[in-house]
Amino acid sequence: MSHSRSQKTSLIVATLAVAAGFVALLSTTEPEIRTSYIVQGTSLDAVLAAVNALDAEVTHELAVIRAVAANLTDNEVETLRAHAAINRLYGNAAVETAGKPNKSGKEAGDSGTTEEDMPGDGYSEFPSLVEADTLHDQGIDGWGVTVAIIDSGIYSGPGITQDRYNMDRIVYVYDATTDVGYTGSGSRRERTDFDEFDIDDSGHGSHVAGVGFSSKLSNVGKYNGIAPAARLVAVKVFDADGRGTYADVIRGVDWIVANQQNHQIRVLNMSLSATPQSHYWDDPLNQAVMAAWNEGIVVVASAGNSGPDAQSIGVPGNVPYVITVGAMTDSYTPADGSDDKLATFSAAGPTYEGFVKPEVVAPGGHIMASMSDQDQIAIDYPNFYLGANFFEMSGTSQATAVVSGIAALILQMEPGISPDAVKCKIMKGARPALDANGGLAYSVFQQGAGMVNAYDAVFDWTHDCANNGLDIQADIAGTRHFGGRANQDANGDYYLMGLDGYLWSNSGVANDGYLWSNGYLWSDGYLWSDGYLWTDSDVGANGYLWSDGYLWSNGYLWTNGYLWSNGYLWSNGLTESMSINTWVNQE
């Protein structure tokens, strides 16, 4: 059977249409897989231009580290790796969201309890443990200092929205997960009032805020926070389950640095942690944190709840410049200091670059502070909800908030001092745990300089004992990096090179109680907190060149195989998540 020319043309067109439809079907059912990456380069504009040229979706602009977060295909990743303006690509993880159940039909923040329902006299003992209550009586309460809290948000409950003078104290709330800001005095984006809503689905951020800054007055006339008059900026980076992404946390730090002058932010609380994947200087969040410190912001970071083993300090607590905080507990006897001890969950140093961490420890066991009973943590652990929007929680997160509050007290007294000076004063004011013979009950890798004391820190006038030998601007620029004195001998014991009396066998945490004493004389002052030039950023054979001419030719003798390939573990398919510190049992 023959066909006319028109019939053949129609048949060809129909065939092509079917084929096109089949191709379209394939492209619909098998889309290219895109993964979120943090793309860093020579400048933010250069990175934006390179990514936009690929028509890829940019989700975050991270000017503080000259980077963006973008969803990329494998081919686009390879194209960017070869681009002259691109320095590094890091894996990033997507935020997992979760709804917040509503129990018994009650509104968020309405616990159905009253002040009289609170346990005991309604007083959290930790402010008195660090002698912050003595300072409150003298009018030293954080007045005039703004503290930013990067966490799961904040709630508009008693003691949080107003300071001890009943003045509004939350100056701004920024949601880094949506890039939306909220203010009570003017509009930014779509919300202009945060007095009537609860932006914290988790409860962790509210609890941290309460520990450091609650102005709620107990029945015995004591404040439940360390700095009850400080102003607050809340930056939300975590969901109801306490999970977020590197990109969201970095965007939070970026916003704080960009708005530091607008809100006079002097302290940044980071009660969060992630497993180190690289040397401190190569981690993108650590780079942002160093930038904040360099801009005059005192960064206080948790050691993490992954202790008690050595080298368990998380990111960003492994940054040598910042104040890293471990946790102690009073063993439920605040009036008896003889049974105080280091919390078993508190992460320990040294860092992989040889720095002593944490710098100090603070109360972090069974801490009572603010949280709505509608928040996810209160729902997951109802036995620790105490009524009247109070919740009991343990962790280095809470200890970190204590130290952030102390930093605010210091800056009220000396507003113009540097972050290095604040760190020095906090370390000088700390009291190490001593055994019956007057020696250290815990290694410096476990307790640092010891338990913080707010009164001694405020009234110590030493400013030059921290971060000596470091150059943060060179570190940020990538021209120089640094290591500390810590090393490990052939027996697996940790020690400080050039100093005696600091040997530690990583034998865990002693169960005995010890007094925190201010009578211990640190040999060579705070020399163990100094930094020294890292002479080979590729982790080569040169190791560390000490300023006194001592050459450690074989580098560090770590036995746990930490040396990352090419200096880091970030890989093409790696997804990096950030979270609040893991839940631990009360201690």
C-alpha positions in Angstrom: 0.0 0.0 0.0 1.4 3.4 -1.0 1.1 6.7 0.9 0.9 10.2 -0.4 3.6 12.8 0.4 1.2 14.5 2.9 0.4 11.2 4.6 4.1 10.5 5.0 4.7 14.0 6.4 1.9 13.5 8.9 3.3 10.2 10.0 6.7 11.6 10.5 5.3 14.5 12.6 3.3 12.1 14.7 6.3 9.9 15.3 8.4 12.9 16.3 5.6 14.1 18.6 5.5 10.6 20.3 9.2 10.6 20.7 9.2 14.1 22.1 6.5 13.1 24.5 8.6 10.1 25.6 11.6 12.2 26.2 9.6 14.7 28.1 8.2 11.8 30.2 11.7 10.6 30.9 12.8 14.1 32.0 9.8 14.4 34.2 10.2 11.0 35.9 14.0 11.2 36.2 15.0 14.8 37.2 18.6 15.6 37.8 19.5 15.2 41.5 20.5 18.4 43.2 22.4 18.5 46.5 22.9 21.5 48.8 26.5 22.8 48.9 28.3 25.7 50.5 30.3 27.3 47.7 33.2 29.5 48.8 35.4 31.8 46.7 37.4 34.9 46.3 34.4 37.2 47.0 30.7 36.9 47.4 30.1 38.7 44.1 32.4 36.3 42.3 30.8 33.3 43.8 27.3 34.6 43.0 28.3 35.2 39.4 29.8 31.7 39.0 26.7 30.0 40.4 24.2 32.2 38.6 26.0 31.4 35.3 24.9 27.8 35.8 21.3 28.9 36.5 21.5 27.1 39.8 19.3 28.0 42.8 21.1 30.1 45.5 19.4 29.5 48.9 21.7 31.5 51.2 24.1 34.4 50.7 26.9 34.0 53.3 29.0 37.2 53.0 30.9 36.6 56.2 32.8 33.7 54.6 32.6 34.9 51.0 30.2 32.0 50.1 26.7 31.0 49.1 24.6 27.9 49.7 23.2 26.5 46.4 21.4 23.4 45.1 23.7 21.8 42.5 23.9 18.8 40.3 27.1 16.7 40.1 28.0 18.3 36.8 27.6 21.8 38.2 29.8 20.8 41.2 32.6 19.7 38.9 32.2 22.9 36.8 32.5 25.1 39.9 35.5 23.1 41.2 37.4 24.1 38.1 36.3 27.8 38.3 39.1 30.2 39.0 36.9 32.2 41.5 35.9 29.2 43.6 38.1 28.0 46.4 36.0 25.3 48.2 32.8 23.4 48.1 31.4 21.9 51.4 28.4 19.6 51.8 25.3 21.0 53.5 22.2 19.3 54.9 18.6 20.2 54.5 16.6 21.2 57.6 14.1 18.6 58.8 10.9 20.2 60.0 8.5 18.8 62.5 5.1 20.0 63.7 4.6 21.0 67.3 1.6 19.1 68.9 -0.9 21.1 70.9 -1.6 19.4 74.2 -5.0 19.7 75.9 -6.0 22.6 73.7 -3.9 25.0 75.7 -2.2 28.0 74.1 1.6 28.0 73.8 3.1 29.4 76.9 0.0 28.7 79.1 1.1 25.9 81.4 -2.0 26.1 83.6 0.2 26.6 86.6 1.1 29.6 88.7 4.1 31.0 90.5 3.0 29.2 93.6 3.2 25.8 91.8 6.9 26.1 91.2 9.1 23.6 93.1 10.6 24.7 96.3 11.1 28.5 96.5 11.2 28.8 92.7 14.9 29.7 92.7 17.5 28.3 90.3 20.6 27.9 92.4 23.2 28.3 89.7 23.5 32.1 89.9 24.6 31.8 93.5 27.1 29.0 92.7 29.0 31.5 90.5 28.4 34.4 92.8 26.3 36.3 90.2 23.7 37.1 92.8 26.3 39.2 94.8 26.8 41.3 91.7 23.1 41.7 91.1 22.9 43.3 94.6 25.5 45.8 93.4 23.7 46.7 90.2 25.9 44.7 88.0 23.3 42.8 85.9 24.3 43.2 82.2 22.5 46.5 81.7 23.5 48.1 78.4 24.9 44.9 76.9 23.3 43.1 74.0 23.7 39.3 73.7 22.8 37.3 70.6 21.6 33.8 71.0 21.8 31.4 68.0 19.5 28.6 68.8 15.9 27.3 68.2 14.3 30.7 68.9 12.9 32.3 71.9 9.5 32.5 73.6 7.6 35.6 75.0 7.3 34.3 78.5 7.9 35.9 81.9 11.5 36.9 82.6 12.4 36.8 79.0 10.6 39.7 77.2 11.2 42.2 80.1 14.4 42.8 82.0 14.7 43.3 85.8 13.5 46.9 85.4 10.4 45.8 83.5 11.7 47.2 80.2 11.3 45.4 76.9 14.6 43.7 76.3 14.2 41.5 73.1 15.4 44.0 70.5 15.2 41.7 67.5 14.3 38.2 66.4 15.8 36.8 63.2 14.7 33.5 61.6 17.7 32.3 59.6 15.8 29.3 58.3 13.4 31.6 56.4 15.5 34.8 56.2 12.7 36.8 58.0 13.2 39.3 60.8 10.8 40.4 63.6 10.9 43.6 65.6 8.6 45.2 68.1 9.5 48.7 67.1 9.5 48.7 63.3 8.8 46.5 60.4 11.2 44.2 58.5 9.7 41.8 56.0 6.2 40.7 57.0 6.1 40.6 60.9 6.3 43.6 63.1 5.3 42.3 66.5 6.8 39.4 68.4 5.2 40.1 71.8 2.3 37.7 71.1 3.8 34.7 69.6 6.2 31.9 70.4 9.0 31.4 67.8 10.6 28.6 69.6 9.2 25.2 68.7 12.0 23.2 70.4 12.3 25.0 73.8 16.1 24.7 73.8 16.6 28.4 72.8 14.2 29.6 75.5 15.9 27.5 78.1 19.3 28.8 77.2 17.9 32.4 77.3 16.4 31.7 80.7 19.7 30.3 82.1 21.8 33.3 81.0 19.3 36.1 81.3 16.0 35.4 83.0 14.8 38.4 85.0 12.1 36.3 86.8 12.4 36.9 90.5 12.0 34.0 92.8 10.0 33.8 96.1 13.2 34.5 98.0 14.1 37.6 96.0 16.8 36.0 93.7 17.0 36.3 90.0 16.9 33.1 87.9 19.4 34.3 85.3 23.0 35.5 85.3 22.5 38.8 83.6 18.8 39.8 84.2 19.1 43.2 82.6 21.0 42.4 79.3 19.3 43.0 76.0 18.6 40.0 73.8 18.7 39.2 70.1 17.4 35.8 69.2 18.5 34.1 66.0 16.6 31.0 65.0 18.5 28.3 63.2 17.0 25.0 64.5 13.7 23.3 64.1 11.5 21.7 66.7 13.8 18.7 66.9 16.9 20.8 67.4 18.3 20.2 63.9 19.5 22.7 61.3 22.1 23.1 58.6 25.5 24.6 58.4 24.1 27.2 55.9 21.4 28.3 58.3 23.8 28.6 61.3 26.4 30.5 59.2 23.6 32.8 57.8 22.7 33.5 61.5 26.3 34.4 62.3 26.5 36.5 59.1 23.4 38.4 60.1 24.8 39.1 63.6 28.1 40.4 62.1 26.2 42.6 59.6 23.9 44.0 62.3 26.3 44.2 65.1 26.4 48.0 65.1 22.7 48.4 64.7 22.0 46.4 67.9 25.3 46.9 69.7 25.8 43.1 69.9 28.8 42.3 72.1 28.2 38.6 73.1 27.2 35.6 70.9 26.0 32.4 72.7 26.4 29.2 70.7 24.9 26.3 72.6 25.4 23.9 69.7 27.8 21.4 68.4 28.8 19.3 65.4 31.5 16.7 64.9 34.7 18.2 63.5 35.3 17.2 59.9 38.5 19.2 59.3 41.1 21.4 61.0 39.4 24.3 62.8 40.4 26.9 60.1 38.9 24.9 57.2 35.4 24.5 58.7 33.1 27.1 57.2 31.2 27.7 60.4 34.4 28.2 62.3 35.5 30.7 59.7 32.3 32.6 60.4 32.8 32.4 64.1 36.4 33.7 63.8 35.1 36.6 61.7 32.6 37.5 64.5 35.4 37.4 67.1 37.5 39.6 64.9 34.7 42.1 64.8 34.7 42.5 68.6 32.0 39.9 69.5 32.7 37.6 72.4 31.8 34.1 71.2 30.9 31.6 73.9 30.5 28.0 72.6 29.6 24.7 74.2 32.2 22.0 74.5 29.5 19.5 73.6 27.8 16.6 75.4 30.0 13.9 73.8 32.4 13.4 76.7 34.1 12.3 78.7 36.7 10.9 76.3 39.6 13.0 75.1 39.4 14.9 71.8 35.6 15.1 71.9 35.2 18.9 71.6 32.8 19.8 68.8 32.5 22.6 66.3 32.6 25.6 66.9 34.1 24.9 70.4 37.3 23.8 68.7 38.1 27.3 67.5 41.1 28.3 69.6 40.0 32.0 70.0 36.5 31.5 71.5 35.5 30.7 75.1 34.6 27.0 75.1 32.6 25.8 78.1 32.3 22.4 79.8 29.8 21.5 82.5 29.9 20.7 86.2 27.2 19.6 88.6 26.5 20.4 92.3 25.1 16.8 92.8 21.8 18.3 93.9 23.4 19.8 97.0 24.1 23.5 96.1 24.8 24.4 99.7 27.6 21.7 99.9 30.5 22.4 97.6 32.4 19.3 98.7 30.5 17.0 96.3 30.6 19.2 93.2 32.2 17.4 90.2 32.7 17.5 86.5 29.6 16.2 84.6 30.3 12.9 82.9 28.9 14.0 79.6 31.1 17.1 79.3 33.3 16.9 76.3 37.1 17.1 76.8 40.1 18.3 74.9 42.7 18.6 73.6 41.6 19.7 70.1 43.2 18.0 67.1 45.4 21.0 66.7 46.7 20.7 70.2 44.8 23.4 72.1 43.6 23.0 75.6 39.8 22.9 75.7 37.4 23.7 77.3 38.7 27.0 78.7 36.3 26.8 81.8 33.4 24.8 83.2 30.1 26.2 84.6 27.0 24.8 86.2 25.3 22.5 83.7 23.6 19.8 85.8 19.8 19.7 86.4 19.4 23.4 85.5 16.0 24.9 86.0 15.0 27.6 83.5 12.2 28.8 81.2 10.4 26.7 78.7 6.8 26.4 77.5 5.1 23.0 78.1 4.1 23.1 74.4 7.7 23.0 73.2 9.0 19.8 71.7 11.5 19.0 74.5 8.9 19.4 77.2 6.6 17.1 75.2 9.3 14.5 74.7 10.5 14.7 78.4 7.4 15.6 80.4 8.9 14.3 83.7 11.2 17.2 83.7 8.6 19.9 83.2 8.3 21.6 86.6 5.3 23.9 86.0 5.0 27.7 85.6 7.0 27.4 82.4 10.0 26.0 84.1 11.9 22.9 82.9 14.9 21.0 84.2 17.7 20.2 81.8 21.4 19.2 81.8 24.1 19.9 79.3 27.0 22.1 78.2 24.4 24.2 76.5 23.2 25.4 79.9 26.8 25.9 81.1 27.5 28.0 78.0 24.6 30.3 78.8 26.0 30.9 82.3 29.3 32.0 80.9 27.6 34.3 78.2 25.8 35.9 81.1 29.1 36.5 82.9 30.6 38.0 79.8 27.7 40.5 79.8 28.4 41.4 83.4 32.1 42.0 82.6 31.2 44.2 79.6 28.8 46.3 81.7 31.8 47.1 83.9 34.3 47.5 81.1 32.4 48.2 77.9 35.3 48.9 75.7 37.5 45.8 76.3 38.3 43.2 73.6 37.0 39.7 73.3 40.5 38.5 74.2 40.4 40.5 77.4 36.9 39.2 78.3 38.3 35.6 77.8 41.3 36.4 80.0 39.2 37.8 82.8 36.8 34.7 82.8 39.8 32.3 82.9 41.6 34.3 85.6 38.5 34.3 87.7 37.9 30.6 87.4 38.6 28.1 90.2 40.0 24.6 89.4 38.9 21.5 91.2 41.6 20.3 93.6 42.1 17.0 95.3 43.0 16.4 99.0 46.7 16.9 98.2 46.2 20.3 96.5 46.7 18.9 93.0 44.4 19.2 90.1 41.4 16.8 90.5 40.8 17.0 86.8 43.1 17.6 83.9 43.2 21.0 82.2 41.9 19.1 79.2 38.7 18.4 81.2 38.2 21.5 83.3 40.4 24.2 81.6 41.1 26.9 84.2 38.3 25.6 86.4 34.7 26.6 87.4 33.8 30.2 86.5 33.2 32.7 89.2 31.3 35.8 88.1 32.5 38.1 91.0 36.2 37.3 90.6 36.0 37.6 86.8 34.3 41.0 86.9 36.8 42.4 89.5 39.9 41.0 88.0 41.7 43.6 85.9 44.0 41.3 83.9 43.4 41.6 80.2 46.4 40.0 78.5 46.4 36.3 79.4 44.4 34.7 76.6 45.1 34.0 72.9 48.7 35.0 73.1 50.8 34.0 70.0 47.7 33.9 67.8 46.9 36.1 64.8 43.2 35.9 64.0 43.4 38.1 60.9 46.1 35.9 59.4 44.1 32.9 60.4 41.0 34.2 58.6 43.0 35.2 55.6 44.5 31.7 55.4 48.1 32.8 55.5 48.9 31.4 58.9 47.3 28.8 61.2 48.1 27.7 64.7 48.5 24.8 67.1 48.7 24.4 70.9 51.0 22.7 73.3 49.1 19.5 73.8 50.5 16.2 72.5 50.2 12.5 73.2 53.1 10.3 74.3 53.9 6.7 73.3 51.8 5.4 76.2 48.7 7.3 74.9 48.8 9.8 77.7 48.1 13.5 76.9 50.5 16.2 78.1 51.6 19.8 77.4 54.9 20.1 75.6 57.4 22.2 77.6 55.4 22.1 80.8 55.4 19.7 83.7 52.5 18.5 85.8 49.8 18.2 83.1 49.9 14.5 82.2 46.5 12.9 81.6 45.8 9.3 80.9 42.2 9.9 79.6 40.8 7.8 82.4 37.4 9.3 82.3 35.7 11.5 85.0 36.2 10.9 88.7 33.0 10.2 90.6 34.3 11.9 93.8 33.3 15.4 94.7 35.9 18.2 94.9 36.1 21.8 96.0 36.6 24.4 93.4 39.5 26.5 94.8 41.0 29.8 93.9 44.2 28.9 95.7 45.9 27.0 92.8 49.0 28.5 91.3 49.1 27.7 87.6 52.7 27.0 86.6 53.9 29.4 83.9 50.7 31.4 84.2 48.3 30.7 81.3 51.1 29.6 79.0 49.1 26.5 78.1 46.5 28.7 76.4 49.0 30.1 73.9 49.1 29.3 70.3 52.0 28.6 68.0 52.5 28.8 64.2 51.3 25.8 62.2 54.0 25.5 59.6 52.3 23.1 57.2 48.6 23.6 56.4 48.6 20.3 54.5 49.4 18.3 57.7 52.8 17.4 56.5 56.0 16.2 58.2 57.1 19.6 59.5 54.6 19.6 62.3 54.6 22.7 64.6 57.4 25.2 64.9 57.4 26.6 68.4 58.5 30.2 69.0 61.4 29.2 71.2 63.0 27.3 68.3 61.8 23.9 69.3 60.9 21.9 66.2 58.4 19.0 66.6 59.6 17.2 63.5 57.0 14.4 63.4 53.9 16.5 64.2 51.5 15.2 66.8 51.4 11.6 67.9 47.6 11.2 67.9 46.7 7.5 67.9 43.1 7.7 66.8 43.8 8.3 63.1 42.5 11.9 63.0 44.6 13.0 60.1 42.1 13.9 57.4 42.9 13.3 53.7 44.0 16.5 52.2 43.3 18.2 55.5 39.6 17.6 55.7 36.8 15.0 55.2 34.3 17.2 53.3 33.4 15.1 50.2 31.1 15.5 47.2 28.2 13.6 48.7 28.8 14.5 52.3 25.9 16.2 54.1 26.8 18.2 57.2 24.2 18.8 59.8 24.3 21.0 62.9 22.3 20.5 66.0 21.8 21.5 69.6 23.7 19.4 72.0 22.3 15.9 72.4 20.0 15.1 75.3 21.7 13.8 78.4 20.4 12.4 81.7 20.2 14.8 84.6 23.3 15.0 86.8 
